Amino acid sequence: MTLWARIEHEGRPRVGALDGDTIQLHEGTIFEPGAATGEAVAAADARWLTPTEPTKMVALWNNFRAAAEKNGWAIPAEPLTFLKAPNSFAAHGRPIPVPKSYDGRVAYEGELGIVIGKACSGVSPAEAASHILGYTCVNDVTAMELLNRDPSFAQWTRAKNFDGFGVFGPVVATGLDPQSLTVRTLVNGRERQNYRVDDMIFSPAELVSRLSQDMTLVPGDVIACGTSLGVLPMKAGTVVEIAIDGIGTLRNQYG
């Protein structure tokens, strides 16, 4: 397993392998890292970038059985999705801005993210694994009161796409089994979410396959797999950490 990071170093983006507290820089890209250069950067001093630059983040709603059962939601027959735009993307350590045009409740949502490594269109579940680069942590931030404020139109686009509302990172982990993972969300150090990925209704391979029937997924795109129980609003100044053993901890402050 390798943890691939992308950081700004000496004024330009660089890719490196996270090894303990150090990022070992490589000469290539996250898709083709090439050889190590011998340069190293302390992770604590790094200016982190999002691990990839997605054309889109496809996010899931109602994809965990425990949440569906508690909320009385029917198990969906197909993935229920929405998009997060590039303006919403934010890296590990960056602040999540408080929206200027909305003063209602804003919630965190800790999630597993699938990172596409090779373009795919119309692939089968069996073929999907070869198109996945690896996995990352996602905080799918949501303006809760916008979703259903207008009874005639659910405002998923606005509620999910304020600047900084699509946080992911800090790394892409390759070579691990996503079904063995557990997602934890800590809010100011207090655990608020703790759920297993194998409770997903649609597994990562099935998500890649199904979504690729509808749209071409390109290298760097992210699929946010949806969240489970424990979503709550957060106040300005709140530090939110999405922790997935085997991947790492995505840490950001809201406001």
Steps between C-alpha positions, in 0.01 A plus 500: 500500500622849414367837616538753219488871580507812287655810651626840397878500519723786386209664322369204302290188554696186585399143571648290776460185707410559864737297720425560866558870563678560170391540138752348259472694175475331159563641157166416333128534564273318739396275209859435389720595795828397347813463708565661838717810468665472840328818618290485815256739668374478857127428488440752778657775289337407168256722317250233408308501173204281411655166397346530153326772300162345419276611217215401733419339831203264477343465843251248639189541708343214699776244445526349851258249644522620862407857406222384269352283774514770769353768273232280345642531149439227244806318368559661158491287187784701347757749629351840586755761400577869473809693386746723680674758282874583494448830686392295803822297520733569794812329629608368838577784739317769305214693663142431394351847446171596662257580214434871455154456348362242744477521878334166582642176635801339329580134559806279460471157335795263535533268201726263310606633159583287196764657274490407133835412345406408145219631279200271500169486319258209517724273708379192688546459879776248427680754282452789742795420727751560222360853457534595868821672602425481872301647785490824696310677779213737414309760697181564300396828663132591468286811550223302666213748486536571130424147385125522547445871567306535175234225500483505120871431438765321707812718491772236498733705280501808720497311831803292404714740297602801703873567481689245711205261544671207322801424719712195421844359579752508648623211283390232257564155648571228246497126553244467780164322535230766545251252646720460809503872580326701772417870465522718811414869532633702792361846579731704722652168603169331586398199292169559324505236225634146502375264231626215285532530124361148452159635605482675161201413282708539182862391535786705350536269198126509437494879530776543243325258266154653536615859473712420196184391318372858531814713464865457416716508811847642438826477694482703818122499531371416848194302605388592853337181624239658727484521877330320787370598843635789706471800267455823696534875437823677594579848625762736363836409650424127510784264409377195310714189445406214268714203605524173307760249618723410209444837333555765766325803644349789305496805731336837432350787694160638410517878490 
